[in-house]
Structures are given as structure tokens and as C-alpha cells.
Amino acid sequence: MRFEHRFRVRASVDEVAEFHSNSASMGAITPPPIIVRVHSAPQKLTSWAHRHEFVRVDDATTEVVDRVEATHKKHLWWGLVSRLMWAGMPTLFAFRANKTRKLLEVR
């Protein structure tokens, strides 16, 4: 399955890239009770690839593009759980976009 989310933030590409390179930032933009594990697939999925692209809009604005590809487990229970988790991706990434803006746009 594939998911893509885009948003703009009033910060330079360098500021956005630096923010995302800090592993503590992922915890800061993720709502509780979700626990972030950097560079590992959620246990309910067979595979998980999450990529960021930072596109310069102008000197003070960057578009952040999140692309996620995942494979659900074929297990009846975990397949259902992972699909329910996947259904919440738009809400999760909207939350992350808002938190990213709040953290970067106050600088």
C-alpha cells in the first residue's frame, strides 16, 4: 500500500532537513500513545518504507512530502490491525504537519 502526504511550512529547506534529521523531532511531532521507532517497521506490518522530500517553494517556505509504502501481514488478526492503523494515517500526518509548523515557524 502507498500513502502520500504534503504540507508547507514557513522555514527554509535547510531548517526543515535539520529538524527531520534529529531523531528527537519524530517523538516531538507524534501524538501519544504512539511510540516512534526510527528506521524500523511497525511490528504489525511485513515491510515499511517512509521517505521525506523537502521541496523549496521560496527562501522561507518548504513543502514537505512524506511517502510511505507498506505491506500488511497476511495474518487474519494482524492484517486487520495494520489496516485499521493504515486508515488513521491521514489523521496522524495532519497532526505531524501541524506540530512541525508550530515548532519550526516560531523560530
PyMOL CGO cylinders between C-alpha atoms (Angstrom):
from pymol import cmd
from pymol.cgo import CYLINDER

trace = [
    CYLINDER, 0.00, 0.00, 0.00, 1.10, 3.56, -0.63, 0.3, 1, 1, 1, 1, 1, 1,
    CYLINDER, 1.10, 3.56, -0.63, 0.38, 6.79, 1.22, 0.3, 1, 1, 1, 1, 1, 1,
    CYLINDER, 0.38, 6.79, 1.22, 1.50, 10.33, 0.40, 0.3, 1, 1, 1, 1, 1, 1,
    CYLINDER, 1.50, 10.33, 0.40, 1.05, 13.50, 2.45, 0.3, 1, 1, 1, 1, 1, 1,
    CYLINDER, 1.05, 13.50, 2.45, 2.17, 17.04, 1.58, 0.3, 1, 1, 1, 1, 1, 1,
    CYLINDER, 2.17, 17.04, 1.58, 2.25, 20.24, 3.57, 0.3, 1, 1, 1, 1, 1, 1,
    CYLINDER, 2.25, 20.24, 3.57, 4.03, 23.57, 3.58, 0.3, 1, 1, 1, 1, 1, 1,
    CYLINDER, 4.03, 23.57, 3.58, 5.95, 25.10, 6.44, 0.3, 1, 1, 1, 1, 1, 1,
    CYLINDER, 5.95, 25.10, 6.44, 7.38, 28.62, 6.74, 0.3, 1, 1, 1, 1, 1, 1,
    CYLINDER, 7.38, 28.62, 6.74, 11.01, 27.55, 7.14, 0.3, 1, 1, 1, 1, 1, 1,
    CYLINDER, 11.01, 27.55, 7.14, 13.94, 27.09, 4.79, 0.3, 1, 1, 1, 1, 1, 1,
    CYLINDER, 13.94, 27.09, 4.79, 14.77, 23.70, 3.28, 0.3, 1, 1, 1, 1, 1, 1,
    CYLINDER, 14.77, 23.70, 3.28, 17.91, 23.59, 5.46, 0.3, 1, 1, 1, 1, 1, 1,
    CYLINDER, 17.91, 23.59, 5.46, 15.89, 24.20, 8.65, 0.3, 1, 1, 1, 1, 1, 1,
    CYLINDER, 15.89, 24.20, 8.65, 13.34, 21.53, 7.73, 0.3, 1, 1, 1, 1, 1, 1,
    CYLINDER, 13.34, 21.53, 7.73, 16.03, 18.99, 6.79, 0.3, 1, 1, 1, 1, 1, 1,
    CYLINDER, 16.03, 18.99, 6.79, 17.92, 19.65, 10.03, 0.3, 1, 1, 1, 1, 1, 1,
    CYLINDER, 17.92, 19.65, 10.03, 14.71, 19.26, 12.06, 0.3, 1, 1, 1, 1, 1, 1,
    CYLINDER, 14.71, 19.26, 12.06, 13.90, 15.92, 10.42, 0.3, 1, 1, 1, 1, 1, 1,
    CYLINDER, 13.90, 15.92, 10.42, 17.46, 14.62, 10.80, 0.3, 1, 1, 1, 1, 1, 1,
    CYLINDER, 17.46, 14.62, 10.80, 17.16, 14.87, 14.59, 0.3, 1, 1, 1, 1, 1, 1,
    CYLINDER, 17.16, 14.87, 14.59, 15.61, 11.64, 15.92, 0.3, 1, 1, 1, 1, 1, 1,
    CYLINDER, 15.61, 11.64, 15.92, 14.09, 13.54, 18.88, 0.3, 1, 1, 1, 1, 1, 1,
    CYLINDER, 14.09, 13.54, 18.88, 11.98, 15.53, 16.42, 0.3, 1, 1, 1, 1, 1, 1,
    CYLINDER, 11.98, 15.53, 16.42, 9.95, 12.45, 15.49, 0.3, 1, 1, 1, 1, 1, 1,
    CYLINDER, 9.95, 12.45, 15.49, 8.87, 11.99, 19.09, 0.3, 1, 1, 1, 1, 1, 1,
    CYLINDER, 8.87, 11.99, 19.09, 8.01, 15.69, 19.32, 0.3, 1, 1, 1, 1, 1, 1,
    CYLINDER, 8.01, 15.69, 19.32, 5.62, 15.54, 16.35, 0.3, 1, 1, 1, 1, 1, 1,
    CYLINDER, 5.62, 15.54, 16.35, 3.97, 12.20, 17.11, 0.3, 1, 1, 1, 1, 1, 1,
    CYLINDER, 3.97, 12.20, 17.11, 0.81, 12.10, 19.24, 0.3, 1, 1, 1, 1, 1, 1,
    CYLINDER, 0.81, 12.10, 19.24, 0.58, 9.94, 22.33, 0.3, 1, 1, 1, 1, 1, 1,
    CYLINDER, 0.58, 9.94, 22.33, 0.20, 6.99, 22.77, 0.3, 1, 1, 1, 1, 1, 1,
    CYLINDER, 0.20, 6.99, 22.77, 2.14, 6.22, 19.57, 0.3, 1, 1, 1, 1, 1, 1,
    CYLINDER, 2.14, 6.22, 19.57, 5.75, 5.19, 20.19, 0.3, 1, 1, 1, 1, 1, 1,
    CYLINDER, 5.75, 5.19, 20.19, 8.21, 6.13, 17.45, 0.3, 1, 1, 1, 1, 1, 1,
    CYLINDER, 8.21, 6.13, 17.45, 10.97, 3.77, 16.42, 0.3, 1, 1, 1, 1, 1, 1,
    CYLINDER, 10.97, 3.77, 16.42, 13.25, 5.41, 13.93, 0.3, 1, 1, 1, 1, 1, 1,
    CYLINDER, 13.25, 5.41, 13.93, 14.24, 3.20, 10.99, 0.3, 1, 1, 1, 1, 1, 1,
    CYLINDER, 14.24, 3.20, 10.99, 12.15, 0.15, 11.86, 0.3, 1, 1, 1, 1, 1, 1,
    CYLINDER, 12.15, 0.15, 11.86, 8.85, -1.20, 10.59, 0.3, 1, 1, 1, 1, 1, 1,
    CYLINDER, 8.85, -1.20, 10.59, 5.85, -1.23, 12.91, 0.3, 1, 1, 1, 1, 1, 1,
    CYLINDER, 5.85, -1.23, 12.91, 5.53, -4.80, 14.20, 0.3, 1, 1, 1, 1, 1, 1,
    CYLINDER, 5.53, -4.80, 14.20, 2.10, -5.20, 12.66, 0.3, 1, 1, 1, 1, 1, 1,
    CYLINDER, 2.10, -5.20, 12.66, 3.48, -4.81, 9.12, 0.3, 1, 1, 1, 1, 1, 1,
    CYLINDER, 3.48, -4.81, 9.12, 5.70, -7.01, 6.96, 0.3, 1, 1, 1, 1, 1, 1,
    CYLINDER, 5.70, -7.01, 6.96, 7.53, -4.05, 5.40, 0.3, 1, 1, 1, 1, 1, 1,
    CYLINDER, 7.53, -4.05, 5.40, 7.64, -0.28, 5.86, 0.3, 1, 1, 1, 1, 1, 1,
    CYLINDER, 7.64, -0.28, 5.86, 9.48, 2.44, 3.91, 0.3, 1, 1, 1, 1, 1, 1,
    CYLINDER, 9.48, 2.44, 3.91, 8.99, 6.11, 4.84, 0.3, 1, 1, 1, 1, 1, 1,
    CYLINDER, 8.99, 6.11, 4.84, 10.75, 8.77, 2.79, 0.3, 1, 1, 1, 1, 1, 1,
    CYLINDER, 10.75, 8.77, 2.79, 10.85, 12.54, 3.14, 0.3, 1, 1, 1, 1, 1, 1,
    CYLINDER, 10.85, 12.54, 3.14, 11.32, 15.02, 0.34, 0.3, 1, 1, 1, 1, 1, 1,
    CYLINDER, 11.32, 15.02, 0.34, 11.87, 18.71, 1.07, 0.3, 1, 1, 1, 1, 1, 1,
    CYLINDER, 11.87, 18.71, 1.07, 10.96, 20.97, -1.84, 0.3, 1, 1, 1, 1, 1, 1,
    CYLINDER, 10.96, 20.97, -1.84, 11.99, 24.63, -1.83, 0.3, 1, 1, 1, 1, 1, 1,
    CYLINDER, 11.99, 24.63, -1.83, 8.96, 26.85, -2.53, 0.3, 1, 1, 1, 1, 1, 1,
    CYLINDER, 8.96, 26.85, -2.53, 10.90, 30.07, -1.82, 0.3, 1, 1, 1, 1, 1, 1,
    CYLINDER, 10.90, 30.07, -1.82, 13.69, 31.13, 0.57, 0.3, 1, 1, 1, 1, 1, 1,
    CYLINDER, 13.69, 31.13, 0.57, 11.36, 30.96, 3.58, 0.3, 1, 1, 1, 1, 1, 1,
    CYLINDER, 11.36, 30.96, 3.58, 8.92, 28.17, 2.63, 0.3, 1, 1, 1, 1, 1, 1,
    CYLINDER, 8.92, 28.17, 2.63, 9.37, 24.44, 2.16, 0.3, 1, 1, 1, 1, 1, 1,
    CYLINDER, 9.37, 24.44, 2.16, 6.95, 21.78, 1.01, 0.3, 1, 1, 1, 1, 1, 1,
    CYLINDER, 6.95, 21.78, 1.01, 7.36, 18.55, 2.95, 0.3, 1, 1, 1, 1, 1, 1,
    CYLINDER, 7.36, 18.55, 2.95, 6.41, 15.40, 1.08, 0.3, 1, 1, 1, 1, 1, 1,
    CYLINDER, 6.41, 15.40, 1.08, 6.02, 12.18, 3.08, 0.3, 1, 1, 1, 1, 1, 1,
    CYLINDER, 6.02, 12.18, 3.08, 5.80, 8.95, 1.11, 0.3, 1, 1, 1, 1, 1, 1,
    CYLINDER, 5.80, 8.95, 1.11, 5.08, 5.67, 2.89, 0.3, 1, 1, 1, 1, 1, 1,
    CYLINDER, 5.08, 5.67, 2.89, 4.97, 2.21, 1.36, 0.3, 1, 1, 1, 1, 1, 1,
    CYLINDER, 4.97, 2.21, 1.36, 4.00, -0.78, 3.46, 0.3, 1, 1, 1, 1, 1, 1,
    CYLINDER, 4.00, -0.78, 3.46, 2.99, -4.41, 3.18, 0.3, 1, 1, 1, 1, 1, 1,
    CYLINDER, 2.99, -4.41, 3.18, 0.38, -5.79, 5.57, 0.3, 1, 1, 1, 1, 1, 1,
    CYLINDER, 0.38, -5.79, 5.57, 0.86, -9.15, 7.25, 0.3, 1, 1, 1, 1, 1, 1,
    CYLINDER, 0.86, -9.15, 7.25, -1.27, -11.98, 5.89, 0.3, 1, 1, 1, 1, 1, 1,
    CYLINDER, -1.27, -11.98, 5.89, -2.24, -12.99, 9.40, 0.3, 1, 1, 1, 1, 1, 1,
    CYLINDER, -2.24, -12.99, 9.40, -6.00, -12.53, 9.96, 0.3, 1, 1, 1, 1, 1, 1,
    CYLINDER, -6.00, -12.53, 9.96, -5.74, -10.55, 13.22, 0.3, 1, 1, 1, 1, 1, 1,
    CYLINDER, -5.74, -10.55, 13.22, -2.56, -8.54, 12.50, 0.3, 1, 1, 1, 1, 1, 1,
    CYLINDER, -2.56, -8.54, 12.50, -3.70, -7.89, 8.92, 0.3, 1, 1, 1, 1, 1, 1,
    CYLINDER, -3.70, -7.89, 8.92, -6.88, -6.31, 10.30, 0.3, 1, 1, 1, 1, 1, 1,
    CYLINDER, -6.88, -6.31, 10.30, -4.98, -4.32, 12.93, 0.3, 1, 1, 1, 1, 1, 1,
    CYLINDER, -4.98, -4.32, 12.93, -2.49, -2.99, 10.39, 0.3, 1, 1, 1, 1, 1, 1,
    CYLINDER, -2.49, -2.99, 10.39, -5.28, -1.94, 8.01, 0.3, 1, 1, 1, 1, 1, 1,
    CYLINDER, -5.28, -1.94, 8.01, -7.02, -0.06, 10.82, 0.3, 1, 1, 1, 1, 1, 1,
    CYLINDER, -7.02, -0.06, 10.82, -3.70, 1.61, 11.63, 0.3, 1, 1, 1, 1, 1, 1,
    CYLINDER, -3.70, 1.61, 11.63, -3.28, 2.48, 7.94, 0.3, 1, 1, 1, 1, 1, 1,
    CYLINDER, -3.28, 2.48, 7.94, -6.74, 4.08, 7.90, 0.3, 1, 1, 1, 1, 1, 1,
    CYLINDER, -6.74, 4.08, 7.90, -5.52, 6.51, 10.57, 0.3, 1, 1, 1, 1, 1, 1,
    CYLINDER, -5.52, 6.51, 10.57, -2.53, 7.71, 8.51, 0.3, 1, 1, 1, 1, 1, 1,
    CYLINDER, -2.53, 7.71, 8.51, -4.22, 10.91, 7.22, 0.3, 1, 1, 1, 1, 1, 1,
    CYLINDER, -4.22, 10.91, 7.22, -5.00, 11.98, 10.80, 0.3, 1, 1, 1, 1, 1, 1,
    CYLINDER, -5.00, 11.98, 10.80, -1.51, 11.08, 12.03, 0.3, 1, 1, 1, 1, 1, 1,
    CYLINDER, -1.51, 11.08, 12.03, 0.23, 13.02, 9.27, 0.3, 1, 1, 1, 1, 1, 1,
    CYLINDER, 0.23, 13.02, 9.27, -2.08, 16.03, 9.64, 0.3, 1, 1, 1, 1, 1, 1,
    CYLINDER, -2.08, 16.03, 9.64, -1.14, 16.10, 13.34, 0.3, 1, 1, 1, 1, 1, 1,
    CYLINDER, -1.14, 16.10, 13.34, 2.55, 15.86, 12.43, 0.3, 1, 1, 1, 1, 1, 1,
    CYLINDER, 2.55, 15.86, 12.43, 2.21, 18.69, 9.90, 0.3, 1, 1, 1, 1, 1, 1,
    CYLINDER, 2.21, 18.69, 9.90, 0.60, 20.98, 12.49, 0.3, 1, 1, 1, 1, 1, 1,
    CYLINDER, 0.60, 20.98, 12.49, 3.23, 20.16, 15.13, 0.3, 1, 1, 1, 1, 1, 1,
    CYLINDER, 3.23, 20.16, 15.13, 6.05, 20.69, 12.64, 0.3, 1, 1, 1, 1, 1, 1,
    CYLINDER, 6.05, 20.69, 12.64, 4.66, 24.10, 11.74, 0.3, 1, 1, 1, 1, 1, 1,
    CYLINDER, 4.66, 24.10, 11.74, 4.32, 25.07, 15.40, 0.3, 1, 1, 1, 1, 1, 1,
    CYLINDER, 4.32, 25.07, 15.40, 7.88, 24.00, 16.19, 0.3, 1, 1, 1, 1, 1, 1,
    CYLINDER, 7.88, 24.00, 16.19, 9.58, 25.50, 13.12, 0.3, 1, 1, 1, 1, 1, 1,
    CYLINDER, 9.58, 25.50, 13.12, 7.57, 28.64, 12.49, 0.3, 1, 1, 1, 1, 1, 1,
    CYLINDER, 7.57, 28.64, 12.49, 8.25, 30.16, 15.94, 0.3, 1, 1, 1, 1, 1, 1,
    CYLINDER, 8.25, 30.16, 15.94, 11.98, 30.49, 15.18, 0.3, 1, 1, 1, 1, 1, 1,
]
cmd.load_cgo(trace, "trace")
